[in-house]
Amino acid sequence: MATAGRDVEMLRQMVRSLIPPLSRSMHKGQAGRIGVVGGSKDYTGAPYYAAISALKLGADLSYVFCSEKAANVIKAYSPELIVVPLLDYADQAEIEMAAWIQRLHCLVVGPGLGRDPEMLAASERIIRVARQNNKPLVIDADGLHLIGQSLDIIRGYENAILTPNAAEFPRLYQAVFHSPPDNTQPLASVQELSRELGNVSILHKGENDVLSNGRDVLICSEEGSLRRCGGQGDVLAGCLGTFSYWSHLYCSAEPRATMNALVGKYGPMLAAGYASCFVTRTCSKLAFLKRGRSMTGPNLVEEIQEAYDALI
């Protein structure tokens, strides 16, 4: 499923156009304030990878909204993250997030969330608060389990992108259509799912990443690695949080006449999804070249700047 060289370069130019230029006149926060909703007693690594990747990609501030039992562990991983324990009680989470959401540019929901009913209920209310405030949403991991239980949480919200992997996609498809996807038609299945959810963007991760907003389909076949270590999806989710904000920023500021043609065609969420796939695959390739089978999640984070260099 290779993409022609000219098309690849056009897609890379689309990615470049989303990256805001650095300026001495900017102040902290303008390049992005990203929130990650997840982190439970058993899963503290995933929200860390997502939040630190959002930060390393270029967001100014990265927040983790997690359970009380996960908070101190995640704080110990890095002093750069702002860690807020509020997922243990759904009512309180909704009240607190109504205040926090005004500071945030995008929410990434799901890394390390787990299946605790109260935390799932809190996350559902947080998603609704984000929708009410028209914030971009990235739904990953156990956030997809939550969506599968209650599709109306996300249906029709085009500022959202769902990121199922090979195991999560058929479960989500089954929840929507009550039948399995046609594995011989992967592009059509992704497009059908997006369309049925009201043009919510889908990023189906796999050997080639397939993205659709129900109208268009994009394929990212950039070279990655042969190693499938834990944390790669979390790195992608964090990068997608930052790119989702940047793409909305670009689309709101750039006149239509001078906007990158592919961004204009695909829209902010699909453009952000492709950009995140490109960066994550490049990080994975670079990390694997240096470390081979010993490559793990933190090694991808270390390669984000080199992935930038490869893009530029």
Sequence and secondary structure as in RCSB ss.txt:
>XXXX:A:sequence
MATAGRDVEMLRQMVRSLIPPLSRSMHKGQAGRIGVVGGSKDYTGAPYYAAISALKLGADLSYVFCSEKAANVIK
AYSPELIVVPLLDYADQAEIEMAAWIQRLHCLVVGPGLGRDPEMLAASERIIRVARQNNKPLVIDADGLHLIGQS
LDIIRGYENAILTPNAAEFPRLYQAVFHSPPDNTQPLASVQELSRELGNVSILHKGENDVLSNGRDVLICSEEGS
LRRCGGQGDVLAGCLGTFSYWSHLYCSAEPRATMNALVGKYGPMLAAGYASCFVTRTCSKLAFLKRGRSMTGPNL
VEEIQEAYDALI
>XXXX:A:secstr
    HHHHHHHHHHHHHHS    TT  TTTT EEEEE   SS  HHHHHHHHHHHHHT SEEEEEE HHHHHHHH
HH TTSEEEE  S HHHHHHHHHHHGGG SEEEE TT  S HHHHHHHHHHHHHHHHTT  EEE THHHHHHHH 
GGGTTT TTEEE   TTHHHHHHHHHHSS   TT HHHHHHHHHHHTTS EEEE SSSEEEE SS EEEE     
S   TTHHHHHHHHHHHHHHHHHHHHHHS TTTS HHHHHHHHHHHHHHHHHHHHHHHHHHHHHHHGGG  HHHH
HHTHHHHHHHH 
